[in-house]
Amino acid sequence: MRVFLWKTKMKVFKFGGTSVGSAERISGLIDLLRNGERKMVVLSAMAGTTNSLVEISANIRAGNPAKTRVLIAGMRKQYHKVADELFREEKFRRAGREMTDSHFDYIEKFETEGFGDSDEKKIIARGELISTALFHMHLQESGVASALVPALNFMRIDKDGEPDYFYISQNLEREMRGCADAEIIITQGFICRNVAGEVDNLRRGGSDYTASIIAAALGASEVQIWTDISGFHNNDPRFVEGTSVIRELSFAEAAELAYFGAKILHPSTINPAREKRIPVVLKNTMEPDDKGTLISDTTRLEDYKAIAAKDDITVIRISSDRMLNSYGFMSRVYEVFEYYKTSIDMIATSEVSVSITIDNSSKLDEIVADLRRLGSVEVESKQTIVCVVGDFRTDRAGSAPEIFEALNNIPVKMISYGASPISLSLLIDGRHKADALRSLHSHLFPLKNAN
């Protein structure tokens, strides 16, 4: 990917749905952003908007016009209220209401004009388009030099759903040429176009990913991800009391935690920043003075640093005598998952069996049918992978005894140890998740719990 540099390196700021969840919070972004430096600002839809648009799409598809109109009317009223509260001058209030009306009028047309396979994504995109337009208008009313750069003009994914970095760099550079006088440049997170030019998206949480891709393309000095929590915690605070913020993580550690369930960061965010060695800072909009978590290429090894858990895991066990003293069997197993574009999280083998976990079960029936040609197959759903991040280098003494002591009363079905020097993963039944997280926390972080 070609990187184009500005005279002064920019920072990229991303604000999530809760950070733009009300007129007050949208207005408060100005204080966080204005310091004389040029910035690229990536916004999500306002909190709750995407879910509401998904519900509207479902009712249009199901042919429920009365329910659809009620939902649209409710959202229209909600956004009129936001415009009335956000803007001081009547001309901006009127413009804000008219702008939101244009988007909801667009959605209403699908009731009479038909609803195709790709239309839900067009509707969902309205959330980011509205939030960025409102913020841009607010900056204009406040006299801040700003520009709105549509993500649909430069953000594109390829046939495999991956970012088309060459296209993105070329087209973002073109868009940025018209923003020379802007202190704050705004764009949408999450939304993009696919290889056919249709409106698409980077999946839930994709605004983080958008910010990282843009930072890599701009050669930015830093990415700041602003949410409603002060960085990565060493465990899930929804299930465990007494968690603490991790102030520094390496790219690899953050990638492990994000992939294995830490909700604060989209799992794909790390790679573009890591490739360009661009630091990522996780900050809390509600507590802007908290320094949050810094993610960089610096590694500070600790015995145990954090715990994360990934739900809705399916384990597939294949047993066959043909595995014994044979070669090529595993390649045939992998070919099945490759054919159905389904990634594998964990794998364990014995002489005559192999266990594999996946988090995407959309092609499960087809995968199982093909695997049965290789041997007998068992499937178990509603499993959880617990990932412990720390110092797991295999050339050091010790074998993480505290982890196994903590899980002494919880059945462990698979273990991945040695594949990564910074993590150890275990598969358990999902119903044991909360107990496992609490027990691990008390065993791995006893001093922190005592404070």
Buried (B, 14 or more C-beta within 10 A) or exposed (E): BEEEEEEEBBBBBBBBBBBBBBBEBBBBBBEBBBEEEBBBBBBBBBBBBBEBBBBBBBBBBEEBEEBBBEBBEEBBEBBBEBBBBBBEEEEBBEBBBEBBBEBBEEBBEBBEEEBEEEBBBBBBBBBBBBBBBBBBBBBBBBEBEBBBBBBBEBBBBEEEEEBBBEBBBBBBBEBBEEBEEBBBBBBBBBBBBBBEEBBBBBEEBBBBBBBBBBBBBBBBBBBBBBBBBBBBBBBBEEBBEBBBBBEBBBBBBBBBBBBBBBEBBBBBBBBBBBEBEBBBBBBBBBEEEEBBBBBBEEBEBEEBBBBBBBEBBBBBBBBBEEBEEEEEBBEEBEEBBEEBEBEBBBBBBEEBBBBBBBBBBEBBEEBBEBBEEBBEBEBBEEBBBBBBBBBBEEEEEEEBEBBEEBBEEBEBBBBBBEEBBBBBBBBBBBEBBBBBBBBBBBBBBEEEBEE
